[in-house]
Amino acid sequence: MPWFKMMLHALKIFILFSGFTLLFYFAIMWVNQEYESYHRYQKPKGAAVKVSAESPEQPAWVQRLLLFYLDGE
């Protein structure tokens, strides 16, 4: 009968693993559904200021290349 207890223990572990896997799956699906209708790129409200404006003086391509080499990227 020890094999019966071992099989029962293995069945309990399998049921726990499957249950927690399903719980995690449905939690991820719920989070996905919550953020599916979230508009990331909508226009800001209020007095927002655009911060990615171009500078009036664009450096020449040689200066940009030197800056690229100096930064080591």
C-alpha positions as CSV (number, residue, x, y, z in Angstrom):
1,M,0.0,0.0,0.0
2,P,2.9,2.5,0.2
3,W,2.7,3.0,-3.6
4,F,-1.0,4.0,-3.2
5,K,0.0,6.7,-0.7
6,M,2.7,7.9,-3.0
7,M,0.3,8.0,-6.0
8,L,-2.2,9.9,-3.9
9,H,0.5,12.4,-2.9
10,A,1.6,12.8,-6.5
11,L,-2.0,13.4,-7.5
12,K,-2.4,16.1,-4.9
13,I,0.7,17.8,-6.1
14,F,-0.5,17.6,-9.7
15,I,-3.9,19.1,-8.8
16,L,-2.3,21.9,-6.9
17,F,0.1,22.6,-9.7
18,S,-2.7,22.6,-12.3
19,G,-4.9,24.8,-10.1
20,F,-2.3,27.4,-9.6
21,T,-1.3,27.3,-13.2
22,L,-5.0,28.0,-14.2
23,L,-5.2,30.7,-11.6
24,F,-2.1,32.4,-13.0
25,Y,-3.4,32.1,-16.6
26,F,-6.8,33.7,-15.8
27,A,-5.1,36.4,-13.8
28,I,-2.9,37.3,-16.8
29,M,-5.9,37.2,-19.1
30,W,-7.8,39.5,-16.7
31,V,-4.9,42.0,-16.6
32,N,-4.6,41.8,-20.4
33,Q,-8.4,42.6,-20.8
34,E,-8.1,45.5,-18.4
35,Y,-5.3,47.1,-20.4
36,E,-6.6,46.2,-23.8
37,S,-8.8,49.3,-23.9
38,Y,-6.2,51.6,-22.4
39,H,-5.2,54.3,-24.9
40,R,-1.5,54.9,-24.4
41,Y,-1.2,57.4,-27.2
42,Q,-4.2,59.7,-26.5
43,K,-3.6,63.5,-26.4
44,P,-2.6,64.8,-23.0
45,K,-5.1,66.8,-21.0
46,G,-4.5,70.3,-19.6
47,A,-1.6,72.6,-20.3
48,A,0.9,70.0,-21.6
49,V,4.1,71.1,-23.2
50,K,5.8,69.2,-26.0
51,V,9.3,68.4,-24.8
52,S,10.7,66.7,-27.9
53,A,11.0,69.9,-30.0
54,E,13.8,70.0,-32.5
55,S,16.7,72.4,-31.8
56,P,17.1,75.2,-34.3
57,E,20.8,74.3,-34.9
58,Q,21.2,70.7,-36.2
59,P,24.8,69.5,-35.9
60,A,26.5,68.4,-39.1
61,W,26.7,64.7,-39.8
62,V,30.4,64.7,-39.0
63,Q,29.8,66.2,-35.6
64,R,27.1,63.6,-35.0
65,L,29.4,60.8,-36.1
66,L,32.2,62.1,-33.7
67,L,29.7,62.3,-30.9
68,F,28.7,58.7,-31.6
69,Y,32.3,57.5,-31.5
70,L,33.0,59.5,-28.3
71,D,30.0,58.0,-26.5
72,G,31.2,54.6,-27.4
73,E,27.8,53.3,-28.6
